[in-house]
Amino acid sequence: MLRQIYCALWWLIAPIAVLRLLWRSRRERGYARHIGERFGFGYAPDLSESGAPLLWVHAVSVGETRAAQPLIEALLTAHPEARVLLTHMTPAGRAMGEALLGTRVLRCYLPYDMPFAVRRFLARYRPVLGVVMETEVWPTLIDECRQADVPLALVNARMSERSYRRAAKFGPAAHKVFGGLARVFAQSEADAKRLSALGARQVTVLGNLKFDMTTPAVLVARGQAWRLAFGTRPVWVAASTRTGEEALILDAFKRSGLADEAVLILVPRHPQRFNEVAALLAREGWRFARRSALNASAANGTDSAQPPLFESNMQVWLGDSMGELGAYYAAAEVAFIGGSLLPFGGQNLIEACAAGVPVLIGAYTFNFEQVSADAIAAGAARRVADSAELGAALRTLLTDRSLCTTMSTAAVAFAALHRGATRRTVEALRLLLRDSN
């Protein structure tokens, strides 16, 4: 009965979903493109007669796409005879996939979870293996893959306590959904236990793929050039901030007493909010500049003879660009990871740790529970309860060079310790592919 209700709801929701895409396209034009793909139409090319096996990886948006990159690179190396299809749900994720992998992979949107759309998708591409990242559990997709004999693996899987409690309310229906996955490769033992309790079969802990992400050398060099251009002023970054957090972060900056001495690089998570955050900065009277206004050739240059890139009295640099988070970390001495001061569940702190940047996180990290706890235990991160504590911690780290260096060393060691999930996952997928043939 629940399955019929779920499918019926999708028929009701689908027109609203299209209207929402068009609404969102006012700020981000990509939402108005490829709408047919979301219903199983307009896919290209037709690979049915190519003879090359197709490996399909689904990564919802930017974060999952960046986490999937090392895995896809490894799959391309391990299976040179195959093609890889990368699917997304957001234009930002699709753009990131194109930037990272170019023409080496095919790409399209994953259709909405409606039987006819999923069937058309599977019939068009005929994947020999499906890989969905982290939390992407779609009942119809799982069922249709099972019926089409497409082994579907949930990779880099995580399941927070909050999400587990919600899913457990569906009882046997949840067990049927999670039990339809061919394999589950979890990030941690805690994730594995929750997923198994929900009915997932053959759950294995392989670690977190995000530890294997590397920042391209060009981004590191760009960030280092920016750091030199900032001069002697301390620099900190507030990364992946969400709605309502920027005001709290700016308040913390004021509380730190460093608003006229240091520079804040403020990087909203979603590009459609760049103008909104710029308006907030202007309204509150902050002296700020936008990354998008910086001449590209000057920003990427390292010639010490070039004119100064930034005004000496600038307080905030708004990071209104995509795909440059690694450069922002390379330019900073401390990082606050957004999505955690308000109950959004946090964002990935691993990239900052790998860059050797001490990390501050808020109270709400339930989407990244294990890695946050591990980073704190390793001395790579500190938790703050509110903007007042953030301001105090910020002042401590930016004025205590010894402490900042200690945390930086711990962050690098923490990131290095947990690498290797990509290699383990590729081998596990190879075995799954072998067993399914």
C-alpha positions as a printed Julia matrix, in Angstrom:
437×3 Matrix{Float64}:
  0.0     0.0     0.0
  2.8     2.43    0.91
  4.41    1.83   -2.5
  1.19    2.76   -4.32
  0.79    5.87   -2.19
  4.42    6.85   -2.85
  4.01    6.51   -6.63
  0.71    8.41   -6.58
  2.33   11.24   -4.63
  4.99   11.58   -7.3
  2.32   12.13   -9.95
  0.92   14.9    -7.79
  4.32   16.38   -7.0
  5.79   16.26  -10.53
  4.03   19.39  -11.89
  5.01   21.29   -8.75
  8.59   20.07   -9.16
  8.74   21.47  -12.69
  7.36   24.81  -11.53
  9.98   24.85   -8.78
 12.73   24.21  -11.35
 11.51   27.15  -13.4
 11.26   29.31  -10.28
 14.79   28.46   -9.23
 16.04   29.11  -12.75
 15.43   32.81  -12.15
 18.57   32.79  -10.02
 20.36   29.77  -11.49
 19.6    29.28  -15.18
 20.71   25.68  -15.22
 17.49   24.58  -13.54
 15.55   25.38  -16.74
 17.78   23.16  -18.88
 17.43   19.42  -19.56
 14.04   19.2   -17.82
 13.12   16.28  -20.07
 15.92   14.2   -18.56
 14.17   14.41  -15.2
 11.33   12.39  -16.73
 13.45    9.96  -18.73
 13.43   11.86  -22.04
 16.06   13.58  -24.15
 19.02   11.43  -23.2
 21.98   11.28  -25.57
 23.82    9.42  -26.88
 22.21    6.02  -27.35
 24.77    3.5   -26.14
 22.72    0.39  -26.72
 24.87   -0.74  -29.68
 28.27    0.56  -28.58
 29.28   -2.69  -26.92
 31.11   -0.91  -24.12
 29.86   -1.75  -20.63
 28.55    1.29  -18.78
 29.28    2.04  -15.12
 26.83    4.51  -13.64
 27.62    6.77  -10.66
 25.02    9.08   -9.1
 26.17   12.16   -7.18
 23.44   14.63   -6.2
 25.24   17.95   -6.1
 28.64   19.58   -5.62
 29.78   17.85   -2.44
 28.92   14.34   -3.61
 30.42   15.03   -7.03
 33.73   16.12   -5.57
 33.73   13.08   -3.29
 32.99   10.85   -6.27
 35.84   12.21   -8.38
 38.63    9.99   -6.94
 36.31    6.98   -7.24
 35.46    7.75  -10.87
 39.12    8.33  -11.72
 39.94    4.95  -10.2
 37.06    3.25  -12.04
 38.25    4.69  -15.37
 41.72    3.3   -14.67
 40.5    -0.09  -13.45
 37.97   -0.52  -16.29
 39.43    1.11  -19.42
 37.0    -0.87  -21.56
 33.97    0.76  -19.92
 32.2     4.09  -20.17
 31.18    5.98  -17.04
 27.88    7.83  -16.71
 27.68   10.49  -13.98
 24.19   11.61  -12.96
 23.15   14.55  -10.79
 20.11   16.31   -9.38
 21.37   19.92   -9.41
 22.92   22.17  -12.08
 25.77   23.0    -9.69
 26.61   19.31   -9.36
 26.45   18.86  -13.11
 28.72   21.85  -13.7
 31.17   20.55  -11.12
 31.22   17.13  -12.81
 31.98   18.76  -16.14
 34.74   20.89  -14.62
 36.39   17.94  -12.88
 35.99   15.19  -15.47
 35.23   16.88  -18.78
 34.42   14.59  -21.69
 35.85   11.5   -20.04
 32.41   10.7   -18.65
 28.84   10.98  -19.88
 26.47   13.06  -17.8
 22.76   13.68  -17.35
 20.19   14.22  -14.64
 18.83   11.24  -12.76
 15.08   11.1   -13.41
 12.54   11.68  -10.72
 11.64    8.54   -8.77
  8.71    7.59  -11.01
  8.54    4.05  -12.51
  8.17    5.09  -16.17
 11.01    7.63  -15.92
 13.43    5.27  -14.18
 12.63    2.49  -16.67
 13.35    4.78  -19.61
 16.65    5.81  -18.02
 17.74    2.21  -17.43
 16.62    1.12  -20.9
 18.5     3.97  -22.52
 21.86    3.46  -20.81
 21.7    -0.22  -19.73
 24.3     0.08  -16.95
 26.06   -3.07  -15.78
 26.6    -1.49  -12.36
 25.0     1.36  -10.45
 26.67    3.37   -7.69
 24.74    5.9    -5.61
 26.56    8.15   -3.18
 26.09    8.66    0.56
 22.36    9.04    1.32
 20.64    8.57   -2.04
 18.01    5.95   -1.24
 15.12    6.13   -3.73
 12.53    3.31   -3.43
 11.48    3.18   -7.1
 15.05    3.43   -8.37
 16.15    0.55   -6.14
 13.17   -1.59   -7.14
 13.54   -0.93  -10.86
 17.28   -1.68  -10.75
 16.53   -4.97   -9.03
 13.95   -5.89  -11.68
 16.36   -4.92  -14.48
 19.19   -6.98  -12.91
 21.34   -3.89  -12.38
 23.35   -4.35   -9.16
 23.02   -1.12   -7.19
 25.53   -0.21   -4.47
 25.24    2.55   -1.89
 28.78    3.89   -1.58
 30.32    6.18    1.04
 27.06    5.55    2.86
 26.14    7.51    5.93
 23.08    7.4     8.15
 22.69    9.92   10.96
 20.76    9.05   14.12
 18.09   11.55   13.14
 17.68   10.05    9.65
 17.66    6.55   11.11
 14.81    7.37   13.48
 12.77    8.84   10.62
 13.34    5.85    8.33
 12.68    3.32   11.1
  9.11    4.63   11.45
  8.28    2.95    8.13
  9.12   -0.48    9.56
  8.9    -3.33    7.0
  8.61   -0.85    4.11
 12.03    0.61    5.0
 13.51   -2.89    5.25
 12.22   -3.69    1.78
 13.79   -0.55    0.33
 17.2    -0.87    1.99
 17.18   -4.62    1.44
 16.94   -4.0    -2.31
 20.47   -2.6    -2.45
 23.01   -5.13   -3.71
 25.76   -3.84   -1.41
 26.25   -1.04    1.09
 29.71    0.39    1.77
 29.51    2.52    4.9
 31.76    5.3     6.14
 31.82    4.14    9.77
 30.72    1.38   12.12
 27.93    3.6    13.47
 26.62    4.18    9.94
 26.84    0.45    9.2
 24.84   -0.51   12.31
 22.03    1.9    11.49
 21.87    0.83    7.86
 21.84   -2.84    8.83
 19.06   -2.17   11.34
 17.03   -0.69    8.48
 17.34   -3.9     6.47
 20.43   -3.28    4.33
 22.23   -6.49    3.38
 25.97   -7.12    3.11
 27.03   -3.88    4.75
 30.79   -3.29    4.85
 32.73   -0.43    6.44
 35.22    0.93    3.9
 35.82    4.46    5.21
 35.12    7.9     3.82
 35.96    8.65    0.18
 36.33   12.35    0.98
 39.66   11.65    2.68
 41.03   10.73   -0.75
 40.09   14.06   -2.34
 43.04   16.21   -3.38
 43.03   19.92   -4.13
 44.37   20.62   -7.64
 47.78   22.3    -7.6
 46.42   25.25   -9.57
 43.92   26.0    -6.78
 46.58   25.73   -4.08
 48.82   28.14   -6.02
 45.89   30.52   -6.51
 45.12   30.52   -2.8
 48.75   31.06   -1.87
 48.89   34.03   -4.24
 45.83   35.51   -2.57
 47.39   34.95    0.85
 50.46   36.92   -0.17
 48.24   39.69   -1.51
 46.45   39.99    1.83
 49.78   40.95    3.39
 50.34   40.52    7.12
 46.69   40.51    8.11
 45.32   37.26    9.61
 42.88   35.52    7.24
 40.05   33.14    8.11
 37.39   31.51    5.97
 33.75   30.73    6.74
 32.97   28.03    4.19
 29.7    26.56    2.92
 27.54   28.89    4.97
 23.77   28.49    4.9
 20.78   30.81    5.21
 20.86   32.76    8.48
 24.43   31.85    9.36
 26.19   34.78    7.73
 24.68   37.24   10.23
 25.91   35.06   13.11
 29.37   34.75   11.56
 29.67   38.49   11.09
 28.57   38.98   14.69
 31.31   36.56   15.79
 33.84   38.5    13.73
 32.86   41.68   15.58
 33.0    39.91   18.94
 36.52   38.66   18.2
 37.76   42.23   18.17
 39.63   41.51   14.93
 37.18   42.97   12.41
 39.58   45.84   11.61
 42.74   43.71   11.72
 41.85   40.43    9.99
 40.12   39.4     6.76
 37.12   37.09    6.54
 36.63   35.09    3.34
 32.89   34.4     3.35
 31.78   31.57    1.04
 28.03   30.8     0.85
 27.26   27.19   -0.07
 24.67   27.95   -2.73
 25.42   30.27   -5.67
 21.86   31.59   -5.79
 22.56   33.29   -2.43
 25.65   35.24   -3.51
 23.74   38.45   -4.18
 21.69   38.04   -1.0
 24.86   37.83    1.12
 26.4    40.78   -0.72
 23.29   42.8     0.13
 23.63   41.81    3.81
 27.26   42.98    3.86
 26.33   46.3     2.26
 23.38   46.79    4.58
 25.5    46.24    7.69
 28.24   48.55    6.49
 31.04   46.04    6.05
 33.96   46.98    3.83
 33.89   44.11    1.35
 34.76   43.03   -2.17
 33.56   40.14   -4.34
 35.69   37.38   -5.81
 33.77   37.75   -9.08
 34.98   41.34   -9.37
 38.63   40.38   -9.15
 40.36   40.34  -12.5
 41.02   36.69  -13.36
 44.52   37.25  -14.66
 45.5    39.24  -11.59
 43.93   36.69   -9.26
 45.93   33.85  -10.76
 49.21   35.71  -11.03
 52.12   35.45   -8.66
 54.2    38.36   -9.89
 55.12   40.37   -6.8
 55.45   43.48   -8.95
 51.76   43.52   -9.86
 49.44   46.08   -8.21
 47.78   45.11   -4.9
 44.83   42.77   -5.41
 42.87   43.96   -2.37
 42.16   47.22   -0.59
 44.15   47.43    2.64
 41.03   48.2     4.69
 38.86   45.39    3.29
 37.2    43.37    6.07
 35.28   40.71    4.12
 35.98   39.03    0.8
 32.84   37.4    -0.57
 33.73   34.11   -2.23
 31.07   34.22   -4.94
 32.63   31.55   -7.16
 32.2    27.83   -7.72
 34.89   25.2    -7.47
 37.45   27.33   -5.62
 36.97   26.17   -2.04
 40.42   24.57   -2.07
 41.93   27.94   -3.0
 40.05   29.69   -0.2
 41.4    27.16    2.3
 44.93   27.66    0.95
 44.56   31.39    1.61
 43.35   31.01    5.21
 44.79   30.28    8.63
 41.53   29.13   10.26
 38.34   27.68    8.78
 34.81   27.67   10.12
 32.64   25.05    8.41
 29.1    26.24    7.78
 25.79   24.48    8.12
 26.64   23.89   11.77
 25.7    27.08   13.65
 22.06   26.45   12.77
 20.41   23.0    12.51
 21.39   22.16    8.92
 23.57   19.21    9.94
 27.0    20.57    9.0
 29.21   20.21    5.94
 32.41   18.39    5.05
 35.43   19.44    7.13
 37.89   16.98    5.58
 39.1    19.24    2.78
 40.01   21.96    5.26
 41.9    19.46    7.42
 43.8    18.11    4.41
 44.84   21.69    3.62
 46.29   21.98    7.11
 43.75   24.52    8.3
 42.52   24.36   11.93
 38.75   23.86   11.9
 35.92   25.33   13.94
 32.44   23.8    13.78
 29.11   24.63   15.38
 26.83   22.45   17.47
 24.83   20.96   14.57
 26.92   18.36   12.74
 24.51   15.4    12.73
 25.06   14.75    9.0
 28.8    14.4     9.64
 28.65   13.03   13.16
 31.5    10.52   13.08
 34.05   12.53   11.12
 33.37   15.6    13.25
 33.89   13.63   16.47
 37.05   12.05   15.08
 38.49   15.42   14.0
 37.85   16.89   17.44
 39.42   13.87   19.13
 42.48   14.21   16.88
 42.95   17.86   17.85
 42.2    19.03   14.31
 38.88   20.73   15.12
 37.05   22.53   17.9
 33.33   22.87   18.5
 31.66   26.17   19.34
 28.1    26.56   20.62
 27.2    29.97   19.21
 28.53   33.18   17.7
 29.99   34.3    21.03
 32.08   31.14   21.33
 33.01   31.35   17.65
 34.32   34.88   18.18
 36.35   33.83   21.2
 37.8    30.75   19.49
 38.6    32.79   16.42
 40.53   35.35   18.43
 42.45   32.62   20.27
 43.53   30.84   17.1
 44.41   33.94   15.11
 46.5    35.41   17.91
 48.13   32.24   19.29
 50.52   31.15   16.56
 51.73   28.1    18.5
 48.22   26.73   19.03
 47.31   27.38   15.4
 50.4    25.47   14.24
 49.64   22.55   16.55
 46.1    22.24   15.23
 47.33   22.58   11.65
 49.75   19.68   12.12
 47.0    17.6    13.73
 44.63   18.38   10.84
 47.1    17.17    8.21
 47.82   13.99   10.2
 44.11   13.33   10.72
 43.37   13.6     6.98
 46.32   11.39    6.04
 45.43    8.69    8.59
 42.04    7.94    7.05
 42.93    7.74    3.36
 42.43    4.57    1.31
 38.64    4.26    1.02
 38.76    4.74   -2.77
 41.05    1.77   -3.33
 38.95   -0.44   -1.07
 35.72    0.66   -2.74
 36.97    0.04   -6.29
 38.0    -3.48   -5.31
 34.64   -4.14   -3.64
 32.81   -2.89   -6.75
 34.99   -5.1    -8.94
 33.93   -8.12   -6.93
 30.28   -7.07   -7.08
 30.52   -6.69  -10.85
 32.18  -10.09  -11.16
 29.57  -11.8    -8.99
 26.68  -10.25  -10.92
 27.91  -11.57  -14.3
